Amino acid sequence: MSARVRSFKGMTPKLASGVFVDTSATIIGDVTLAEDCSVWPNTVIRGDMHKIKIGKRCSIQDASVLHITHASDYNPGGYPLTLGDEVTVGHMAMLHGCTIGSQVLIGMQAMVMDGAVIEDQVVLGAGSLVPPGKTLESGHLYVGRPAKRVRKLTQKELNYFSYTAGNYVKLKNEHLAEG
């Protein structure tokens, strides 16, 4: 059985080399996944009314929902969803029409809303909520509902971004090898 990857209104998802998409995941429309990404069970990535771009070595964990904000009279231009490189999105996270930088960890069940920006090298704690339009500055840990800056990241935490990205690249390669 193959993953549910399908076109919508003439837009077909583009998956670069080495991308792993679990058979239970669904990817629709104007979605681009760069090299070495992994999309885990029951995840939905829906680019049906705007574009979604996911950078290299990103891991989108189980049951996450990634969507956009469509353009309308209420929101001219809408909001695409963009992830930089080496982003790990925890289980059951929801990313909606936001911009995520590179080397970011989105905790389990976190929610990032329309027009929010998470700069590079940020940890967003599990269960946190980033409200519409808020910016999380680089180099910090944020937690809570709404998310608040707690402290600067340690060097060990900064090193963890590449480690965890590499770990998920290794795991998705093992899944790809199994067919």
C-alpha positions as CSV (number, residue, x, y, z in Angstrom):
1,M,0.0,0.0,0.0
2,S,1.3,3.5,-0.8
3,A,0.9,6.8,0.9
4,R,-2.1,8.9,0.0
5,V,-0.4,11.6,-2.1
6,R,-2.8,13.3,-4.4
7,S,-3.2,16.3,-6.7
8,F,-5.8,19.0,-6.2
9,K,-6.8,21.6,-8.8
10,G,-3.8,20.6,-11.0
11,M,-1.3,20.9,-8.1
12,T,0.6,17.7,-7.3
13,P,2.8,17.3,-4.2
14,K,6.6,17.3,-5.0
15,L,8.7,14.9,-3.0
16,A,12.5,15.1,-3.3
17,S,14.8,12.2,-3.2
18,G,15.0,10.2,0.0
19,V,11.6,11.4,1.3
20,F,9.7,8.8,3.4
21,V,5.9,9.1,3.7
22,D,4.1,6.5,5.8
23,T,1.3,4.7,4.1
24,S,-1.3,6.2,6.4
25,A,-0.2,9.8,5.9
26,T,-2.1,12.1,3.5
27,I,-0.5,14.8,1.4
28,I,-2.7,17.0,-0.9
29,G,-2.0,19.7,-3.4
30,D,0.7,22.4,-3.6
31,V,3.2,20.7,-1.2
32,T,6.9,20.5,-1.6
33,L,9.1,18.2,0.6
34,A,12.9,18.7,0.3
35,E,15.5,15.9,0.6
36,D,15.5,13.5,3.5
37,C,12.2,14.5,5.0
38,S,10.0,12.0,6.9
39,V,6.2,12.1,7.3
40,W,5.0,9.6,9.9
41,P,1.7,7.8,10.5
42,N,-1.6,9.5,10.3
43,T,-0.1,12.9,9.4
44,V,-2.1,15.3,7.1
45,I,-0.3,17.9,5.0
46,R,-3.0,19.8,3.1
47,G,-1.9,22.4,0.5
48,D,-5.3,22.7,-1.1
49,M,-5.8,26.5,-1.0
50,H,-2.2,27.8,-0.6
51,K,1.4,26.3,-0.8
52,I,3.3,24.4,1.8
53,K,7.1,24.2,1.6
54,I,9.1,21.9,3.9
55,G,12.9,22.1,3.9
56,K,15.6,19.4,4.1
57,R,15.9,16.9,6.9
58,C,12.5,17.7,8.5
59,S,10.5,15.1,10.4
60,I,6.8,15.5,10.7
61,Q,5.7,13.2,13.5
62,D,2.6,11.0,13.9
63,A,-0.9,12.6,13.6
64,S,0.3,16.1,13.0
65,V,-1.8,18.5,10.9
66,L,-0.1,21.0,8.5
67,H,-2.4,23.4,6.7
68,I,-2.5,26.9,5.3
69,T,-4.7,30.1,5.5
70,H,-6.4,30.8,2.2
71,A,-6.6,34.3,0.7
72,S,-9.9,36.1,1.2
73,D,-11.3,39.6,1.7
74,Y,-10.6,39.1,5.4
75,N,-7.0,38.0,4.8
76,P,-5.7,39.2,1.5
77,G,-2.9,37.0,0.3
78,G,-3.5,34.3,2.9
79,Y,-0.6,32.6,4.6
80,P,1.4,29.7,3.2
81,L,3.1,27.3,5.5
82,T,6.9,27.2,5.4
83,L,9.4,25.1,7.3
84,G,13.1,25.6,7.1
85,D,15.7,22.8,7.3
86,E,16.1,20.4,10.2
87,V,12.8,21.0,11.8
88,T,11.4,18.3,14.0
89,V,7.6,18.5,14.5
90,G,6.4,16.5,17.5
91,H,3.5,14.1,17.6
92,M,0.0,15.7,17.1
93,A,1.3,19.2,16.5
94,M,-0.8,21.6,14.4
95,L,0.9,24.1,12.1
96,H,-1.5,26.5,10.4
97,G,-0.4,29.2,7.9
98,C,2.8,30.0,9.7
99,T,6.5,30.3,9.1
100,I,9.0,28.1,10.9
101,G,12.7,28.8,10.5
102,S,15.6,26.2,10.4
103,Q,16.7,24.0,13.3
104,V,13.4,24.3,15.3
105,L,11.8,21.7,17.6
106,I,8.0,21.9,17.8
107,G,6.9,20.0,20.9
108,M,4.1,17.4,21.0
109,Q,0.6,18.8,20.6
110,A,1.9,22.3,20.1
111,M,-0.1,24.6,17.9
112,V,1.3,27.5,15.8
113,M,-1.4,29.7,14.3
114,D,-1.9,32.0,11.2
115,G,0.9,34.5,10.4
116,A,3.0,33.4,13.4
117,V,6.8,33.3,12.8
118,I,9.2,31.0,14.7
119,E,12.8,32.1,13.9
120,D,15.8,29.7,13.6
121,Q,17.0,27.7,16.6
122,V,13.9,27.7,18.8
123,V,12.4,25.1,21.0
124,L,8.6,25.3,21.4
125,G,7.5,23.2,24.4
126,A,4.9,20.4,24.2
127,G,1.3,21.7,24.3
128,S,2.3,25.3,23.7
129,L,0.2,27.7,21.6
130,V,1.7,30.4,19.4
131,P,-1.1,32.9,18.7
132,P,-1.7,34.5,15.3
133,G,0.9,36.9,14.2
134,K,3.3,36.3,17.1
135,T,7.1,36.0,16.5
136,L,9.3,33.7,18.6
137,E,12.9,35.0,18.6
138,S,15.9,32.8,17.7
139,G,17.9,31.0,20.4
140,H,15.2,30.6,23.1
141,L,12.8,28.1,24.7
142,Y,9.2,29.0,24.7
143,V,6.4,27.3,26.6
144,G,2.7,27.8,27.5
145,R,-0.6,28.8,26.2
146,P,0.1,31.4,24.9
147,A,3.8,30.7,24.4
148,K,6.2,32.8,26.5
149,R,9.9,33.0,26.3
150,V,11.5,31.1,29.3
151,R,15.2,31.3,28.7
152,K,18.1,31.1,26.2
153,L,18.9,27.7,24.8
154,T,22.1,26.0,26.0
155,Q,24.9,24.8,23.7
156,K,23.8,21.2,24.2
157,E,20.2,22.2,23.1
158,L,21.5,24.0,20.1
159,N,23.6,20.9,19.1
160,Y,20.5,18.8,19.5
161,F,18.8,20.2,16.4
162,S,21.2,18.5,13.9
163,Y,21.4,15.4,16.1
164,T,17.6,14.8,16.1
165,A,17.3,15.6,12.4
166,G,20.1,13.1,11.6
167,N,18.4,10.5,13.8
168,Y,15.2,10.8,11.9
169,V,17.0,10.6,8.6
170,K,18.6,7.4,9.7
171,L,15.2,6.0,10.9
172,K,13.3,6.9,7.7
173,N,16.2,5.3,5.7
174,E,15.6,2.1,7.6
175,H,11.9,2.3,6.8
176,L,12.6,3.0,3.1
177,A,15.0,0.0,3.1
178,E,12.2,-2.3,4.4
179,G,10.0,-1.2,1.4
